[in-house]
Amino acid sequence: MHNDNLIERKTYPEGASIFREGDPGATAYIIQEGVVGIHKSIDGKEKILATVSKGAIFGEMALIDKKPRTASARALEPTTVIVVSEAMFNEKIKKADPFIRGLLGILVDTVRNQNS
């Protein structure tokens, strides 16, 4: 039986930082309500990489490869997220086909190399 009380939710006001580029990444987030901007500092200027909204997941790369955050995330409006812990993620990944786990690692490497 699924216990909804085990799901951690966080709410961020507009403009609040969810995480910063370079932070260690031990969680991913699923947007329940609101909009999040993913941005990176390039040559001292902030560049928006993506805008994600309800139902989207972000911050997942750090869970896959255990490397620091490659970008920052900020709430662009009042936002509620479901926190996906490393333990929860690992539990899901353990059930995945080994091919899929390997493919995820390759995809994350590719994205990180494109972002750097």
LOSE-163468 format. One record per residue (C-alpha): x, y, z; residue number from 1; residue in one letter. Coordinates in Angstrom, 3 decimals. Each point is the difference from the previous one (the first is absolute). Layout:
BEGIN
<east = X, north = Y, up = Z, i = NUM, aa = a>
...
//
This chain:
BEGIN
<east = 0.000, north = 0.000, up = 0.000, i = 1, aa = m>
<east = 1.298, north = 3.460, up = -0.934, i = 2, aa = h>
<east = 0.420, north = 2.452, up = 2.866, i = 3, aa = n>
<east = -0.349, north = 3.565, up = -1.309, i = 4, aa = d>
<east = 1.434, north = 1.357, up = 3.278, i = 5, aa = n>
<east = 3.459, north = -1.216, up = -1.049, i = 6, aa = l>
<east = -0.002, north = 2.407, up = -2.946, i = 7, aa = i>
<east = 1.762, north = 3.227, up = 0.876, i = 8, aa = e>
<east = -1.354, north = 3.192, up = -1.532, i = 9, aa = r>
<east = 1.634, north = 3.417, up = 0.060, i = 10, aa = k>
<east = -1.487, north = 3.354, up = -0.895, i = 11, aa = t>
<east = 2.062, north = 2.902, up = -1.332, i = 12, aa = y>
<east = -1.149, north = 3.601, up = -0.398, i = 13, aa = p>
<east = 0.588, north = 1.789, up = -3.303, i = 14, aa = e>
<east = 3.715, north = 0.753, up = -0.467, i = 15, aa = g>
<east = 1.195, north = -2.553, up = 2.568, i = 16, aa = a>
<east = 3.066, north = -2.094, up = -0.814, i = 17, aa = s>
<east = -0.603, north = -3.767, up = 0.003, i = 18, aa = i>
<east = 3.669, north = -0.864, up = -0.621, i = 19, aa = f>
<east = 3.109, north = 1.672, up = -1.376, i = 20, aa = r>
<east = 2.523, north = -0.998, up = -2.630, i = 21, aa = e>
<east = 2.846, north = -1.918, up = 1.687, i = 22, aa = g>
<east = -2.122, north = -1.194, up = 2.952, i = 23, aa = d>
<east = 0.213, north = -3.708, up = 0.788, i = 24, aa = p>
<east = -3.090, north = -1.706, up = -1.380, i = 25, aa = g>
<east = -1.753, north = -2.562, up = 2.182, i = 26, aa = a>
<east = -3.582, north = 0.647, up = -1.136, i = 27, aa = t>
<east = -2.080, north = 0.482, up = -3.118, i = 28, aa = a>
<east = -3.307, north = 1.832, up = -0.135, i = 29, aa = y>
<east = -3.367, north = -0.499, up = -1.696, i = 30, aa = i>
<east = -2.054, north = 3.177, up = -0.404, i = 31, aa = i>
<east = -3.456, north = -0.371, up = 1.500, i = 32, aa = q>
<east = -1.003, north = 3.645, up = -0.536, i = 33, aa = e>
<east = 1.885, north = 2.989, up = -1.385, i = 34, aa = g>
<east = 2.866, north = 0.731, up = -2.373, i = 35, aa = v>
<east = 3.774, north = -0.373, up = 0.486, i = 36, aa = v>
<east = 2.761, north = 1.664, up = -1.998, i = 37, aa = g>
<east = 3.218, north = -1.968, up = -0.560, i = 38, aa = i>
<east = 2.872, north = 2.432, up = -0.519, i = 39, aa = h>
<east = 3.772, north = 0.109, up = -0.250, i = 40, aa = k>
<east = 2.552, north = 2.760, up = 0.405, i = 41, aa = s>
<east = 1.919, north = 0.421, up = -3.273, i = 42, aa = i>
<east = 2.670, north = 2.727, up = -0.212, i = 43, aa = d>
<east = -1.529, north = 1.667, up = 3.058, i = 44, aa = g>
<east = -3.474, north = 0.143, up = -1.560, i = 45, aa = k>
<east = -2.951, north = -2.152, up = 0.966, i = 46, aa = e>
<east = -1.267, north = -2.123, up = -2.900, i = 47, aa = k>
<east = -3.358, north = -1.777, up = 0.257, i = 48, aa = i>
<east = 0.458, north = -3.587, up = -1.222, i = 49, aa = l>
<east = -3.582, north = -1.164, up = 0.511, i = 50, aa = a>
<east = -3.318, north = 0.796, up = 1.598, i = 51, aa = t>
<east = -1.806, north = -2.989, up = 1.496, i = 52, aa = v>
<east = -3.523, north = -0.242, up = 1.337, i = 53, aa = s>
<east = -2.567, north = -2.349, up = 1.542, i = 54, aa = k>
<east = 0.880, north = -3.687, up = -0.341, i = 55, aa = g>
<east = 3.611, north = 0.615, up = -1.073, i = 56, aa = a>
<east = 3.003, north = -1.453, up = 1.811, i = 57, aa = i>
<east = 3.236, north = 1.940, up = 0.500, i = 58, aa = f>
<east = 3.247, north = -0.468, up = 1.914, i = 59, aa = g>
<east = 0.089, north = -3.690, up = -0.944, i = 60, aa = e>
<east = 3.480, north = -0.024, up = -1.586, i = 61, aa = m>
<east = 1.705, north = 0.373, up = 3.376, i = 62, aa = a>
<east = -1.878, north = -3.072, up = 1.274, i = 63, aa = l>
<east = 1.198, north = -2.075, up = -2.950, i = 64, aa = i>
<east = 3.704, north = 0.912, up = -0.012, i = 65, aa = d>
<east = 0.546, north = 1.450, up = 3.512, i = 66, aa = k>
<east = 1.717, north = 3.136, up = -1.404, i = 67, aa = k>
<east = -0.663, north = 3.625, up = 1.043, i = 68, aa = p>
<east = -2.903, north = 1.931, up = -1.512, i = 69, aa = r>
<east = 0.765, north = 1.287, up = -3.508, i = 70, aa = t>
<east = -2.559, north = 2.814, up = 0.244, i = 71, aa = a>
<east = -2.147, north = 1.902, up = 2.488, i = 72, aa = s>
<east = -3.770, north = -0.278, up = 0.519, i = 73, aa = a>
<east = -2.276, north = 2.802, up = 1.159, i = 74, aa = r>
<east = -3.772, north = 0.220, up = 0.478, i = 75, aa = a>
<east = -1.423, north = 2.408, up = -2.610, i = 76, aa = l>
<east = -3.334, north = 0.063, up = 1.799, i = 77, aa = e>
<east = -1.230, north = -1.575, up = 3.261, i = 78, aa = p>
<east = 0.975, north = -3.650, up = -0.478, i = 79, aa = t>
<east = -0.606, north = -3.298, up = 1.789, i = 80, aa = t>
<east = 2.309, north = -2.920, up = -0.744, i = 81, aa = v>
<east = 0.130, north = -3.649, up = 0.989, i = 82, aa = i>
<east = 3.491, north = -0.831, up = 1.233, i = 83, aa = v>
<east = 1.467, north = -3.169, up = -1.520, i = 84, aa = v>
<east = 2.628, north = -1.228, up = 2.459, i = 85, aa = s>
<east = 3.064, north = -1.982, up = -0.988, i = 86, aa = e>
<east = -1.449, north = -3.043, up = 1.830, i = 87, aa = a>
<east = -3.323, north = 0.266, up = -1.865, i = 88, aa = m>
<east = 1.809, north = 0.440, up = -3.330, i = 89, aa = f>
<east = 2.354, north = -2.935, up = 0.654, i = 90, aa = n>
<east = -2.959, north = -2.213, up = 0.922, i = 91, aa = e>
<east = -1.640, north = 0.775, up = -3.370, i = 92, aa = k>
<east = 3.271, north = -0.377, up = -1.937, i = 93, aa = i>
<east = 0.740, north = -3.395, up = 1.624, i = 94, aa = k>
<east = -3.200, north = -1.325, up = -1.580, i = 95, aa = k>
<east = 1.013, north = 1.292, up = -3.447, i = 96, aa = a>
<east = 1.607, north = -2.140, up = -2.680, i = 97, aa = d>
<east = 3.859, north = 0.206, up = 0.136, i = 98, aa = p>
<east = -0.039, north = 1.259, up = -3.606, i = 99, aa = f>
<east = -2.209, north = 2.940, up = 1.036, i = 100, aa = i>
<east = 2.301, north = 0.796, up = 2.960, i = 101, aa = r>
<east = 3.020, north = 0.028, up = -2.354, i = 102, aa = g>
<east = -1.835, north = 2.136, up = -2.536, i = 103, aa = l>
<east = -0.891, north = 2.564, up = 2.691, i = 104, aa = l>
<east = 3.683, north = 0.340, up = 0.923, i = 105, aa = g>
<east = 0.979, north = 0.551, up = -3.645, i = 106, aa = i>
<east = -2.751, north = 2.581, up = -0.511, i = 107, aa = l>
<east = 1.039, north = 1.950, up = 3.104, i = 108, aa = v>
<east = 3.654, north = 0.034, up = -1.155, i = 109, aa = d>
<east = -1.110, north = 1.318, up = -3.393, i = 110, aa = t>
<east = -2.149, north = 2.770, up = 1.499, i = 111, aa = v>
<east = 2.725, north = 1.032, up = 2.460, i = 112, aa = r>
<east = 2.587, north = 0.156, up = -2.805, i = 113, aa = n>
<east = -2.347, north = 2.173, up = -2.096, i = 114, aa = q>
<east = -0.617, north = 2.342, up = 2.946, i = 115, aa = n>
<east = 3.693, north = 0.508, up = 0.782, i = 116, aa = s>
//
